[in-house]
Amino acid sequence: MIDAVGNPQSLLLLGGTSEIALATAEHYATRRPLRVILAARPSPRLDAAAERLDRLGATVMTLPFDAADTASHVATIEKAFADGDVDVTLVAFGLLGDQEKAWTDHRSAVELAQVNYVGAVSVGVLVADALQRQGHGALVALSSAAAERPRRANFAYGSTKAGLDTFYTGLTEALRPSGVKVSVIRPGFVHTKMTAGMKAAPLSVTPEQVAEVIVDAVANGREQAWAPAPMRYVMSALRHLPRPIFRRLPI
């Protein structure tokens, strides 16, 4: 169960090698004994993630998970919940991809949509069902500021995050009667291996800073949160700019 100040006993990371997910797990692991389920494709990165949390005293289990293989998701989620209740589940997988190929290359476009949107919906349905059956829990989905308004530079990626965002925002309302909490987190530019070499946007953040936003959202039952918080006002302003002005912005 999640204690009075928002610390879970168990954590499922769908996207178990995500730097944001691991930073979140580390944050929780320093507060109380923690059982962590890392779900990701088997790799040296997954092994390293498990060792990283083990050194903090967490009890770690790894599960093979492929976001694009939706047929395997039922078995994966069943295994994740087989050893006891899961207090917090973080949907943290995703592809950024080559943004030019994402709208010109069929295979790249489909893969991006399959992982970021279809995969996220697939696990969202399954985890929501599991949380309702256990009668409690929090579900956190990593969206993006890119979901707010499409830009020429990354509209394919942004469209997949917009779909994810809409689905989990709706899930917030659908699960409200059950007591299951859903939080949608919208980071701006995050300094990770995925964005290495890219020019950092204003208000960029680290995985640790996003983790702090996630922990706060779970502890306080926030349904939506931005990382950093001022990004909310920036995107609200951009969302209402006329298109001729918006397309000329250097973003």
N, C-alpha and C positions, 0 to 999 in steps of 0.2 A: 504494500500500500504506500501511497504518497503521504509523507508525514505533514505535520502542521505548518511547516515552512517550505513545503513544496519539494522535498527530496524523495525520489523514488527508491524502492528496493530493487527494482528490475527494470531493464532498459533494452529495447529491441531497436537495433540500428539497421534499417533497410538501406544499404549503401554503406556497409561497414568499414570501408576504407576512406570514406569522405572525411576531409580534414575538419569540416564543421561538425560532423557527427562525433568524431573522436574527441574534439575539444569539449563538446557537451558532455560526453561520457566522463572525461577527466574531471570536469567541474563537479559532477555528481559524486564521483569516486572519492574525492577528497573530503566529502562531508559525512558519508556513512558507508557501511558495507554494501556493495552493489553487485548484482548479477547482470552481466551484459551478454546479449546475443548479437553477434556480428554476422550479418547476412550479406554476402558478397561473392563474386566469382573467386574460386580458389586461386591464390597467387602469393608470391613473396610479400606483397603489400598487406594482404590479409593476415598472414602469419606475423608480420611486424606489428600490425595494429593490435593483435591479440596479446603479444608480448608486452607492448607498451602499457596496456591496461592491467595486465597481470602484475606488473611491477608496482602498480599503485594499490594492489591488494584486491582488485576486483576478481570475481569468479567469471571466467569468460568461456563461452561456447561459440563455435563458428558453424555457420550453415552455408552450403553452396546456394547462391542466388543469382539468377540472371534476369534483370529487369525486362528484357525483351522476350523472354520465354514465359509468356503468361500461363501456358498450360501447366507449368511446374509450380506456380505460385500457391496453389491450394495446399500441396504437400509441404511446401516451405513454411507457410504460416501455421499449419497444424503442428509441425515440429517445434516451431518457435514457442508455441503456447503449451506444449505437451508437458513440460516440467513444472508448471505453475503459472500463476497470473503474471501478466506483464503490465507494469504500471504506466510506462511511457514508451510509445513507439514513435520513432523519427523516420520519416520518409525523406531520405537525403541523397538518393541517387539521381544522376542526370548527366546528359551530354551537352557540351557547348557546341562542338563541331566547327567546321569551316563554314562561316556564314555565307560565303558566295556559293559554295557547293550545295548548301542547304536549300537553295531555291532553284538551282540549275541542274543538279544531279539527282536523279530519281531515287537511287538507292540511299544516298545520304539524307535526303528529305524524309523518306519513310522511316529510316532508322531513328532519326531525331524525334519524330512524332511517336514512334513505337515505344521508345524508352521513356521520354519525358512526360508524355501524356497517357498513352495506353497503359504502360506499366504502372504508372502512379494510380490510375483509376482501378486497375486490377487489384493491387494490394490494398487500396483504400476500402474497397468493398469487403475484402476478406478480413482485414483487421477490424473494421467497424463491427462486423458480425461477431468476431471473437471477443471484442471488448464489451459488447452488449450482453453476451452470454456470461461473462465473468462479473458483470455488473458494475464495473468501474474502470477507470483508466483515462489516459490522455493520448491523443494522436496529434502529432506535429508534422506539418508538411512544409518543406522548403520551396517557396515560390521564388519570385524575383521582382525587382523594380521594373524589369523589362516587360512584365506582364501588363503594366499599366497603360502603355501607349506604344504602338509599333513604331520602330525607327528603321530607316533604310539599312542601317548598319547591322541590325540583328533581328529583323522582323520574323524570320522563321523560328529562331529560338524563342523569341518573345511570345509567339503564338502558342507554342507548346506550354509555356509557363502560364499563359493566360487561361488555357484550358484546365490545367491543374488547379490553378487558383480558384476558378469558378466552381470546380467540382468539390474541393475541400471547404470552400466557403458555404456551399449548399449543404454539405455533410454536417457542418456546424449546427445548422438548424434542424436537420433530420434527426440527429442524435441527441439533441437537447433534452427531450423527455426521458431519455435513458440515464441521464447523468454523466454520460461520456463526454469529455471535453475535447474540442478540436481547435487547434491554433494554426493559423496560416502566417508564416514568417516571410517577409519580403526584403531580402538584403539588396543593397546596391552592389557596386563592384567589390568583390572579395579577393584578397591576395591569397591565392592558392596555386597549386601546381597547374591547375586547369587554365588559369589566367596568366601564368608566367610568360613574360615577354610582351604582354599587352600593355598599352598605355593606361595607367590607372585613371579612373574617372574621379571627379570631385566627390567628397564624402566616402571615399573608399574605406573598407574595414578589414580586419583580420578575422580568421576563423574563431579565435577566442572571443572577439567582441560580438560576433553573431551568436556564439554559444551563450553568452551572458543574456542576450535578448531572449533566447529560447528558454533558458532557465527561469527568467522573470515571467515570461508568458505562461508557462506551466504553473508556477507558484501562484500567480494571480488570476488565472483563468482568462487570460486575454485571448480573444478570438482572432485578432489580427495585430501584428507588430512589425515595425520597420527596423532595419539595421543599416545605418544608425537612425534614431528616431526622427531627426530633421528631414530625412529622405521623404517622409510622408508629405511634407509641405511642398517640397520641390516637385514631386510628381503630381501633386494636386494642381499646381500652377501649370506644369507642362501639359497636363491632360486637357486644360481649357484653352490653350493657345490655338489661334487659327492655324490651319494647316500651312498656308503660305509662309507664315513666320516660323512655325515649328520645323519645317524642312530645311530652313537656312541655319538652324542652330548647329554649332560644331560639337555635336554629341553623338 
